[in-house]
């Protein structure tokens, strides 16, 4: 049955009939209308997860980059203490914050307690955070050579002493 209202056809099925009134109306089937069962409704998977219908069951898995088991999927981290001491939490991932740090010349970066810190390399001094960076300590190589030679000498003497003390 169709009526024209404001120059538009408005159609509806007669009482007791169902369907698309613009194309076809028919009597509903006998018995109760059975809705298709959706094993994923309500969502059993929880946040940070994906779901798939398989053989009448809902299969859940964590989204790529997330860990745990549904419904307990979680990001790698939310705050720094969720990461090891030498990493920091950035965009829900544990990363080495030194990759974001720009240390000065002849300086290296080390992450301690989730914080990236620049430091001058061995036998260098200066401001490791400035563009100018670090410069060589005068005489540092000769001092280090003396310490190294003495340490090697002490190890050699102790080895000789241990060798002869067995006799």
Steps between C-alpha positions, in 0.01 A plus 500: 500500500651836395387857558644818350591760762671824393552347155692205652367144499485358852443123503430259780399136525143409602449394859622142552746522208875570501775582250619794294180692415659657191561156348308220670296426812430145618358315794765427766614137535317280748651468846732733685756700306838356587783749535845384396718427805809722521763340725689832512204700639543615767872548436693243709842618379550823695709807415805494267372182336352376175228241455410247229206263473621142446280191492235657722753631753658838554877490458686782674859617464695803611556775243849509345742670738296411809573224750307275731201275439148628425315647678821619671681646198711801586758723338868434560501791745295794622758660731881480529506249791324248270829485304850376598722763668690564174181576300221761517133481403419695182171452310421182698837341403824452696781673311856613568458874562856555377365474144315827567792669680752715316827493691791731421819411313711219650216419743298183544154437638404260777149428632473461875168479684309570175689828439744560214818670621790627291854453633848571371695205366796355690787755539272788387333781698261785425128545450366181338162666438631799304569509129867568579505181706804354669875557459801286585645524852865608473732215601216255547651243265834494683328463838284218365807332349681510838194354677464230234872410515496482880182289499647259244824490701315421825302219332822356357678512838206336679491222236875436548461501877210249486702280264805481731299470821400147400859376528 
